[in-house]
Structure formats: C-alpha cells, structure tokens
Amino acid sequence: SYTKKYQMPTTHRLFWWNLENLFDTVNSTNRTEKLQRTLNKELKGWTAAVLSKKIAQLNKVITALNPDILGVCEVENLPVLQQLVDVMSTALNRPYKVLHQDTKDARGIDVAFIYDSSKYTPKGELFSLEVMRRNATRDIVQVQLQTKAGNLLVLLGNHWPARSEGKYESEPFRMMVGEVLSYWVKRIHEIEGKGASILAMGDF
C-alpha cells in the first residue's frame, strides 16, 4: 500500500514594534553634533540607567512574543539596538542578528529588522527607498531573508509620516508614501515573480 506523506507548513513568527524613541545616551559618540543639538531637549534625563530600564521592559514583552523576526522603528542607531538584541538573545537563547539602515530622518530614528540567524540568511544587500517631499521623509527599508528551505521572504519596513502636524496637513505626504510602497511591491513582483512572498510591515 502507498501512503502519501504530507509536510506540515513552516510557521514564521513575525512581529513589528515601534520602540518609541530608543535613543542612545546623552552625548553619545555615535551621534553627530547636529543631531545632538536637535535632540537636546528630548534627551534631558535620558541616562544610561533609564536606557537600561527601557531595554529591560521591552525585553520582558519581546520574550513573551518569542519572535523569529522582529521589525522595529524609532531606534537611533545600531549600537543602541544591539544592546536590546544582546538581552533578547540571552533571554531566549536564540542567535539574533540585526539588519539596520541609517536613514536621513531629522530626529535620527531608523527602521531595522532583528532575525534569528539559525532560521534565516540575508540575501543581497539591505536597500532603502527614500521618499522625498521638500526633504527626505522616513525611508521604506527592504530586506531579503532566505529560509532554511530556500524560500525568499521580502520584508518592507515602514514608518510613515506622523499626523503631529494635523490630519489634513500630513495626509498628502502619507498618500505619497503609500503610492511609493505600492509601486515598489509591483517592482519586486516584476523582479522576483508573481509568487514572491512580500510582507509590508510597520507603523502606518
């Protein structure tokens, strides 16, 4: 007799989180003087102890999620994000790595992806698409990860313009970013094929 064996589909645990101004410490050597001046008031009271407490609180929830891939935004730089990743890796005993893009955002907050390197391998270079109005908005960041089965997963990290200037004032810029994202998904399909696995993640 012949019994057909079915292979269970692989589950990928993907999450997105706005880290809400995960800044480096005051007068960090990883920050330009211009950005230091821009963030001067925001960094008041932002000590190494406060940063450590924030990372511990973030890690507490992330540990419960146990992500394979975690997309994040509002992180200032790679060194401060690496502090969070080191704590995550220890807590969950998983070999997490980071794909980070240093963008031109006026407040220095970037998009990044944290992934389990035992399950995924980066393919190609990290790419970011700068969306322009009078000056650069927050980039759309693209990463490509290959699964152990050899499948390609294309992730698009978004952090759209905020509504802080008002709903109607910000809407044209948000529509512009949406149009760019739509176009970019189309371009990926043209390059990778209609069956490409694409996931747009982010703070929309």
Secondary structure by P-SEA (a helix, b strand, c coil): cbbbbbbcbbbbbcccccccccccccccccccaaaaaaaccccccccaaaaaaaaaaaaaaaaaacccbbbbcccccaaaaaaaaaaaaaaccccccccccccccccccccbbbbccccccccccbbbbbbbcccccccbbbbbbbcccbbbbbbbbbbccccccccccaaaaaaaaaaaaaaaaaaaaaaccccccccccccc
